[in-house]
Amino acid sequence: MKTLLITGANRGVGLALTKVYLKAGWQVLATCRVPSQADELQSLTLRYRSLTIFALDVTDYTQVNQLASQLNGQVVDVLLNNAAIYGPKGYKFGECDETAWRAVFETNVIAPIKLAEAFITHIEASELKTIAAISSRVGSQTENTKGGGYLYRSSKAALNSSIKSLSNDLLPQGIKTVSLHPGWVKTTMGGPNALIDAQESAEGLKQVIDNLQDAQSGGFYSYQGEEIAW
Ligand code: NDP
């Protein structure tokens, strides 16, 4: 049985990914900030003995390291960094709030790399040896024709850059890394006018991860498998 470790599993794309992996017969180590309030995730434990839920605020690096120690000896085939924040909406040039910007970077850029560091031995011991990060198309430099979105855009661009560095550092050890755009998804972050539901996004993302080749490591792909320009 393959094992997924995922962050932000209580709602949105993270919850949908959890369901898709459980349905496919995987063991899922699902993390979220407040498990006692994660009703839908908790209800899945009644159907799936392969699901275990852990408390994890991804920006609490003590908690990250404690979880890695608690799971010592547990292999992790896929580490899926899904948790993220958008930050306050509507910031334009001249209005950027540096405190909010730092918080967005903490969650969206630093935390995924700290998780990779903490769980590297668990991943290295697995068969699939994969680190995936849910990024966003708005992090593409090439596709940025509108400007704005300083906090979130820059965080996803930095995440992509960090995933590329991880690939250069870790592919020699057989560990593949990838940045993934989930589509515009109907979640709290994506809003009600988004184009696809979370299940469609999650099914596509899993397929891309399942078929990931060494040559694609460090790349940036959509949930439909299309390569996105940096
Ligand atoms: P949601 O806002 O619906 O969910 C965000 C998730 O991240 C929640 O589970 C939230 O937990 C969790 N989270 C935030 N901060 C932390 C933290 N410090 N520690 C642990 N968990 C945290 O977003 P989506 O499901 O839409 O987004 C999932 C991913 O997809 C994100 O990386 C996002 O950037 C990306 N994305 C989404 C798009 C969309 O259209 N929806 C488009 C492009 C990219 P809590 O409930 O505790 O707040």
Residues whose N, C-alpha, C, O or C-beta is under 5 A from the ligand:
A	BS01	NDP	G8 A9 N10 R11 G12 V13 G14 R33 L56 D57 V58 T59 N82 A83 A84 I85 T107 I134 S135 S136 P182 G183 W184 V185 T187 T188 M189 G190
